[in-house]
Amino acid sequence: MDDSPSLSSETQARTAGKGRPTPKRREAQGRRRQPVTAPTNRKDAYKQARERQAAQRVRTREGMLRGDDRYLPARDKGVARKYARDWVDSRRTISQYFLPVSLVLLVVLWTIPMFGGQTGMLFYSYAITILWPAMIVVVAVSSIWVAQRLKKEVAERFPDESLKGVGFYGAMRALQIRRLRFPPPTLLPGGRPVPPKK
């Protein structure tokens, strides 16, 4: 009895998977190897290292500007901190005007003694004794409100996240001038996303 048909079918079954023989290890390793462009001297080595570091800095900076968690410093990482940033950026708070108003007030107070006369000196004394302390009290109350509200909302939304420092983080962000906040805001006041830069 001739069993050649069964042998040929077995051979076909073995080769049907790839349709080619398995390469030897030496050939496979040779294909995987990439040509190595090692520097020929110390100057070239330093140059390559500087180029790698510059490229890494650019990637890191771009990642931080996008708000990518992998590139952010430890104080900005995590979903709780991201929520705190978005919460602050999507609202207008009294404390965000503290620094600009303080700067204007300082300039006015510096120039009044030189050109203000009697009325100017009266305003100067009122500003120092009443206006400035009142501003500080209002900003302190606003910051406490932001911190407490943020802690409460983060606890409700992310029960497994640590609340340590979240309120203070949000309050400090609310004090900063919007254009100088880092990572940059991703939301406009009102909650709309920031349009991409052209």
Secondary structure, 3 states (H helix, E strand, C coil): CCCHHHHHHHHHHHHHCCCCCCCCHHHHHHHHCCCCCCCCCHHHHHHHHHHHHHHHHHHHHHHHHHCCCCCCCHHHCCHHHHHHHHHHHCCCCHHHHHHHHHHHHHHHHHHHHHHCHHHHHHHHHHHHHHHHHHHHHHHHHHHHHHHHHHHHHHHHHCCCCCCCCHHHHHHHHHHCCHHHCCCCCCECCCCCECCCCC
